[in-house]
Structure formats: C-alpha cells, structure tokens
Amino acid sequence: MSSLRDDRTDFDSVDTQILGVNPASPEAHTRYVNKKNFNFPLLSDPDRAVTGSYNALKDNMKGIKRTVYIIDKDGKIRFAERGMPADEVLLEAIRGF
C-alpha cells in the first residue's frame, strides 16, 4: 500500500479514489496511517461485512486475503485481483474504461 501512497498523483490524474478496508479498529487504523504516512483513508470493517461481501476473507473468516478491486463511478467492478498488483497494472486497467 506504500506504493499507492507514493504514486498517489498518478491515481489522482485518472480521477481515482483510493481506499483501504480491513477489520482493525478505527484507532488501530489511525496509528497505522500515521506510521506509514498514508494519504488515503483506511476504512474499519470490524464485523467483516465489506470484506466478506468482496470475498476477501480467509477460510477461517479471521484473516484477510489482500484483494484489489477497481470499481467505476457506476459501482461496477472493473478489475479484481488477489495480492497487490503493480501500480502500473492498476493504472492501465483504469485507463481502459
């Protein structure tokens, strides 16, 4: 996620909002955002409703499978990939629609 921070201007140039989601508390997110100097929000999902809806939970339902989604302005999922694709891959996908 640090690369997303570092390449933020590239994502801004294609009118993109970056969000992170995981089940940690808002307080834990604040500490992590400050530690990593993130320039985008991390959303707290303690009941795992969002991560579950996006099929990002590990089999034991406790951990998260890092998953990247690109959702267009109409709410349509345009890209989904496990792991952390390179920023260039994400930017190319965004520019493709």
LINJOGI-V869840 format. One record per residue. SS is DSSP state (H for helix, E for strand, - for the rest). PHI is phi in radians with two decimals (* if undefined). BURIAL is # if it has 16 or more other C-alpha atoms within 10 Angstrom, else .. Layout:
ss;phi;burial
SS;PHI;BURIAL
SS;PHI;BURIAL
This chain:
ss;phi;burial
-;*;.
H;-1.13;.
H;-1.16;.
H;-1.11;#
H;-1.07;.
H;-1.19;.
-;-1.80;.
H;-0.94;#
H;-1.10;.
H;-1.12;.
H;-1.27;#
H;-1.08;.
-;-1.19;.
-;-1.94;.
-;0.94;.
-;-2.07;#
-;-1.80;.
-;-1.72;#
E;-2.39;.
E;-1.98;.
E;-2.38;#
E;-2.78;#
-;-1.40;#
-;-1.13;.
-;-1.23;.
H;-0.99;.
H;-1.13;.
H;-1.12;.
H;-1.08;#
H;-1.03;.
H;-1.08;.
H;-1.18;.
H;-1.05;.
H;-1.16;.
H;-1.10;.
H;-1.60;.
-;1.00;.
-;-1.19;#
-;-1.96;.
-;-2.60;.
E;-1.39;.
E;-1.91;#
E;-1.71;#
E;-1.52;#
-;-2.29;#
-;-1.10;.
-;-1.58;.
-;1.09;#
H;-1.18;.
H;-1.25;#
H;-1.09;#
H;-1.20;.
H;-1.10;.
-;-1.73;.
-;0.95;.
-;-1.92;#
E;-1.61;#
-;-1.23;.
-;-0.98;.
-;-1.43;.
-;1.15;.
-;-1.75;.
-;-1.67;.
E;-2.00;#
-;-1.61;#
-;-0.98;.
E;-2.44;#
E;-1.94;#
E;-2.11;.
E;-2.01;#
E;-2.07;.
-;-1.35;.
-;-1.14;.
-;-1.61;.
-;1.51;.
-;-1.53;.
E;-1.26;.
E;-1.86;.
E;-2.74;.
E;-2.60;.
E;-2.70;.
E;-1.27;.
-;1.51;.
-;-2.23;.
-;-1.05;.
-;-1.06;.
H;-0.99;#
H;-1.07;.
H;-1.13;.
H;-1.15;#
H;-1.10;#
H;-1.09;.
H;-1.11;.
H;-1.11;#
H;-1.16;.
-;-1.38;.
-;-2.29;.
